[in-house]
Amino acid sequence: MQDRTTTACRPWSVSIVMATYNGAKHLEAQLQSLASQTCLPEELIVGDDGSSDRTVSILNHFAQRSPFPVVVRRNERNLGFGDNFLTTALLARAAFIAFCDQDDIWEPQKIASIRAAFAADPALVMVSHPSRLLRDGQLTEERVGPTMPGIFAPLTRHPLNVTNGHALAFRRTLLEVLPPQGRPLSVHSPDRRMPHDDWITFLGHALGRSAVLPESLVRYRVHSDNISGANERRRGWKEYLRRSVLVSAEEVEKDYRATSDRAAQLSAIRTNDAGLAAAAARAAQYYQKLADFYGQRVELWRVPSRFKRAFRFVSLWRRGVYKGFEAGAASKREAQKDLLFGVLQLKTGRKRALQSSPTAP
């Protein structure tokens, strides 16, 4: 293939980092979409996590004809998708990294759009975008991912939201501020560490400016083997509502643990970069304040008396616990949840945990 990388592309080159595991079924289509980019990447770095199908053979064949360098590293043991992505990303050479799933299809302008965003705003540390769903091989009008385009200052977006890895590009320096192997356990899957996209989204939102592009740049394939929850709509609107809106005391405690862990991680950052050190200190203070507020919300859910829960809710409101994420507090939406399901205890169809928990404050 002819190298179509132009001089305009190269100064803002991007390393694509892909994690594979038994992905032969859809891998060739994805690789072809990478080779068809209007701005070619600096390289493709692949971490294979012990595939037993034709995945590695497909990768090696593509490497022989690829218009850009391809490095395939086979892990000595199965790392799991989060560690596989982050360990592989440490091998990247370019200043910018884009995560890549093995079964999606990139739109031809994805790298060009990412490059243009970073070039237009040198202060950006992370770029994301929406994606269109590919169901049963058919491209739909359904979109997943961030829906509000724009430029966002640090600590102004939902502090616990995650952008799917396939839609993330970021400065490589985010991998260097903290060792990825020391990241805390996932609040959703306590048997493993925070996934790669959770980790990078957290660091990007905490330490620098981020951009959300308006256009859909990936055809995100939905099938039974997806790890993420993009297939939620097929489970019915009641289940979708339960998972995305309704809460329990257990889930509030998860938020408390997550914000506490993030505050501790940011406090551990040691750097000679004065700007980064100041950003980390501000972010650590922000997350600690938020953790304190979440702890107070947990206490509200535990109070056995409805009258006392109502009194505590009013007290939290007056103390600014629900001023919003930009103020380092919970949001008004969470105030609604606390009122409806914490104070009034409306039925959610889920077991509520109002008893004491050793992990709560």
C-alpha positions in Angstrom: 0.0 0.0 0.0 1.1 3.6 -0.7 1.9 5.7 2.3 -0.6 8.6 2.3 0.7 10.3 5.4 1.1 13.9 4.6 3.5 16.5 6.1 0.4 18.0 7.9 -0.4 14.7 9.6 3.1 13.9 10.9 3.7 16.6 13.5 0.6 15.5 15.4 1.0 11.8 14.8 -1.1 9.2 16.7 -0.2 5.7 17.9 -3.1 3.3 17.7 -3.2 0.8 20.6 -5.3 -2.3 20.1 -6.0 -5.2 22.6 -7.0 -8.5 21.0 -8.3 -11.7 22.3 -9.9 -14.3 19.9 -11.1 -11.5 17.6 -10.6 -13.2 14.2 -14.2 -12.8 13.2 -14.2 -9.1 12.8 -10.5 -8.1 13.0 -9.8 -7.9 9.2 -12.5 -5.3 8.7 -11.1 -3.2 11.5 -7.6 -3.4 10.3 -8.7 -2.3 6.8 -10.4 0.7 8.3 -7.1 1.7 10.0 -5.3 1.4 6.7 -7.9 3.6 5.0 -7.4 6.6 7.3 -6.9 9.9 5.5 -4.1 10.6 8.0 -2.3 7.4 8.7 -1.1 6.6 12.2 2.5 6.6 13.4 2.1 2.9 14.2 -0.2 0.2 15.4 0.7 -1.5 18.6 -1.2 -4.7 19.4 -1.3 -6.6 22.7 -2.7 -10.1 22.2 -3.9 -11.7 25.4 -3.5 -15.4 24.4 -5.8 -15.8 21.4 -6.4 -19.4 20.3 -8.0 -18.5 17.0 -6.5 -16.9 13.8 -6.2 -13.5 15.5 -2.3 -13.4 15.5 -2.1 -14.8 12.0 -4.3 -12.1 10.7 -2.3 -9.4 12.5 1.0 -10.8 11.2 -0.3 -10.9 7.6 -1.6 -7.3 7.9 1.8 -6.2 9.3 3.5 -7.4 6.1 1.3 -5.1 3.8 0.4 -2.3 6.2 1.2 1.3 5.2 2.5 2.0 8.7 4.6 0.0 11.2 2.7 -2.7 13.1 4.0 -4.3 16.4 2.3 -7.4 17.8 3.2 -8.4 21.3 1.8 -11.6 22.7 1.4 -11.5 26.5 3.1 -14.2 28.5 -0.1 -14.6 30.5 -3.7 -13.4 30.2 -3.8 -9.9 31.6 -7.5 -9.0 31.0 -8.6 -6.2 28.7 -7.8 -3.3 31.0 -4.2 -4.3 31.8 -3.7 -5.4 28.3 -4.6 -2.0 26.9 -2.6 0.0 29.4 0.5 -2.2 29.3 0.5 -2.1 25.5 0.0 1.6 25.5 3.3 2.1 27.3 5.0 0.8 24.2 3.6 3.6 22.0 6.0 6.2 20.6 3.7 9.0 19.4 2.7 11.9 21.6 -1.0 10.9 21.2 -2.6 7.6 21.7 -6.0 6.3 20.4 -7.4 3.1 21.9 -8.8 0.7 19.3 -11.2 -2.3 19.8 -10.6 -5.3 17.7 -14.1 -5.5 16.3 -15.2 -2.0 15.3 -14.8 0.0 12.1 -13.2 3.4 12.1 -14.5 6.2 9.9 -11.8 7.3 7.4 -11.4 10.7 9.0 -11.0 9.6 12.6 -7.3 10.2 13.0 -7.5 13.5 11.0 -10.2 14.8 13.3 -8.3 13.8 16.4 -5.1 15.4 15.1 -6.9 18.6 14.2 -8.4 18.9 17.7 -5.0 18.5 19.4 -3.4 20.9 16.9 -6.0 23.6 17.5 -5.7 23.5 21.3 -2.3 22.7 22.7 -3.8 22.5 26.2 -6.0 19.5 25.4 -5.0 16.3 27.1 -8.0 14.2 25.9 -10.4 14.0 22.9 -13.5 11.9 22.7 -16.4 11.5 20.3 -19.8 9.7 19.8 -20.1 6.5 17.8 -22.8 4.9 15.7 -23.9 1.4 16.5 -23.4 -1.5 14.1 -26.0 -4.2 14.8 -25.8 -7.5 13.0 -23.6 -5.9 10.4 -26.1 -3.1 9.8 -25.2 0.5 10.6 -27.9 2.2 12.6 -28.7 5.7 13.6 -28.2 4.9 17.3 -25.4 6.7 18.9 -23.4 6.0 22.0 -20.8 8.1 23.9 -20.7 11.8 24.7 -23.5 13.8 23.2 -22.5 17.4 24.1 -19.6 18.6 21.9 -17.3 21.3 23.1 -14.2 22.1 25.1 -14.3 21.4 28.8 -12.1 22.7 31.6 -10.7 20.3 34.2 -13.2 19.1 36.9 -16.3 20.4 35.1 -17.8 17.1 33.8 -19.3 14.2 35.8 -16.4 13.0 37.9 -17.3 9.3 37.7 -18.5 9.1 34.1 -16.5 7.0 31.7 -16.0 7.3 27.9 -15.7 4.0 26.1 -12.1 3.3 25.2 -12.8 3.0 21.5 -13.8 6.7 21.5 -10.8 8.0 23.5 -7.6 9.7 22.3 -5.2 11.2 24.8 -1.7 12.6 25.3 0.8 9.9 26.2 1.8 11.9 29.2 -1.3 10.7 31.0 0.3 7.3 31.2 3.3 8.7 33.0 1.8 10.7 35.9 0.8 7.5 37.8 1.8 3.9 37.2 -1.2 2.2 35.7 -0.5 -1.0 37.6 -1.2 0.8 40.8 -4.7 2.0 39.9 -7.5 1.1 42.3 -10.0 -1.6 42.0 -13.0 -1.1 39.9 -16.1 -0.1 41.8 -18.2 -2.2 39.4 -16.0 -5.2 39.3 -14.2 -5.4 42.6 -12.1 -8.4 41.5 -10.1 -6.4 39.0 -8.6 -2.9 38.7 -10.1 0.1 37.0 -10.5 -0.6 33.2 -8.3 1.3 30.9 -11.0 3.7 29.7 -12.1 4.5 33.3 -8.5 5.3 34.3 -7.7 7.5 31.3 -11.1 9.3 31.5 -10.5 10.0 35.2 -7.0 11.4 34.6 -7.9 13.4 31.6 -10.9 15.1 33.2 -8.9 15.7 36.4 -5.7 17.1 35.0 -6.4 19.0 31.9 -8.8 20.3 29.2 -10.8 17.8 27.2 -12.7 18.0 23.9 -15.8 16.2 22.7 -16.0 16.2 18.9 -19.5 16.4 17.3 -19.1 13.8 14.6 -19.4 10.0 15.0 -16.0 8.6 14.2 -16.4 4.8 14.9 -18.9 2.2 13.9 -19.2 0.5 17.2 -20.1 -3.2 16.7 -22.7 -4.6 19.1 -22.8 -8.4 19.6 -23.1 -10.9 22.4 -19.4 -10.7 23.3 -19.3 -7.0 24.0 -17.8 -6.2 27.4 -19.5 -2.8 27.7 -23.2 -2.1 28.1 -24.0 -0.7 24.7 -26.5 -3.5 24.2 -28.6 -2.3 27.1 -31.6 -1.2 25.1 -32.3 -4.7 23.9 -32.9 -5.7 27.6 -36.0 -3.6 27.8 -36.7 -0.1 28.9 -37.4 -1.1 32.5 -34.0 -2.7 32.9 -32.4 0.2 31.2 -34.2 2.7 33.6 -33.3 0.6 36.6 -29.6 0.5 35.7 -29.2 4.1 34.6 -31.5 6.0 36.9 -32.6 4.2 40.0 -30.1 3.7 42.9 -29.6 2.0 46.1 -27.5 2.6 49.2 -24.9 0.1 47.9 -24.5 2.2 44.7 -24.0 5.4 46.7 -21.3 3.6 48.7 -19.6 2.7 45.5 -19.5 6.3 44.5 -18.0 7.1 48.0 -15.3 4.5 47.5 -14.6 5.7 43.9 -14.2 9.3 44.8 -12.0 8.4 47.9 -9.8 6.2 45.7 -9.4 9.0 43.1 -8.5 11.5 45.8 -5.8 9.2 47.1 -4.4 8.5 43.6 -4.1 12.3 42.8 -2.5 13.0 46.1 0.2 10.5 45.2 1.3 12.3 42.0 4.9 13.6 42.3 6.2 15.7 39.5 8.7 18.5 38.8 6.2 20.0 36.4 4.7 22.9 38.4 1.6 23.2 36.3 0.8 19.5 36.6 1.6 19.5 40.3 -0.9 22.3 40.8 -3.5 20.6 38.7 -3.1 17.4 40.7 -3.4 19.2 44.0 -6.6 21.0 42.9 -8.1 17.7 41.6 -7.1 15.8 44.8 -8.9 18.5 46.9 -11.9 18.3 44.6 -12.3 14.6 44.8 -11.7 14.5 48.6 -14.5 17.1 49.0 -16.8 15.1 46.8 -15.9 11.9 48.8 -16.9 13.7 52.0 -20.2 14.6 50.5 -20.9 11.1 49.2 -20.1 9.8 52.7 -22.8 12.1 54.1 -25.2 10.8 51.5 -24.5 7.2 52.6 -25.3 8.2 56.2 -28.6 9.6 55.0 -29.6 6.3 53.4 -28.8 4.4 56.7 -31.1 6.4 59.0 -34.0 4.1 60.0 -36.6 6.9 60.5 -38.1 8.6 57.5 -38.6 11.8 59.4 -34.9 11.9 60.4 -33.9 11.1 56.8 -35.9 14.0 55.6 -34.3 16.3 58.2 -30.9 15.1 57.2 -31.7 15.6 53.5 -32.7 19.3 54.1 -29.5 19.7 56.2 -27.3 18.3 53.3 -29.1 20.6 50.8 -28.4 23.7 53.0 -24.7 22.7 53.4 -24.2 22.6 49.6 -23.9 18.9 49.1 -26.0 19.1 45.9 -24.5 22.3 44.3 -23.2 20.3 41.3 -20.1 18.7 40.0 -18.5 22.0 39.0 -18.6 23.1 42.6 -17.1 19.8 43.8 -20.4 18.5 45.0 -23.1 16.0 44.1 -25.6 17.1 41.4 -29.3 18.0 41.7 -30.1 14.7 39.9 -28.5 12.9 42.8 -30.5 15.0 45.2 -33.6 13.7 43.4 -32.4 10.1 43.9 -31.6 10.7 47.5 -35.1 12.2 48.1 -37.1 9.6 46.2 -35.1 6.4 47.0 -33.2 7.4 50.1 -35.7 9.5 52.1 -39.0 8.2 50.7 -37.6 4.7 49.9 -39.7 4.3 46.7 -39.5 0.7 45.4 -36.7 0.1 42.9 -37.0 -3.6 42.5 -33.6 -4.0 44.0 -32.4 -5.0 47.5 -31.5 -1.9 49.5 -28.6 -1.9 51.9 -29.5 0.4 54.8 -27.4 -1.4 57.3 -23.9 -0.4 58.2 -21.1 -1.4 55.8 -17.4 -1.7 56.7 -16.5 0.1 53.5 -18.6 3.2 54.2 -17.5 6.2 56.2 
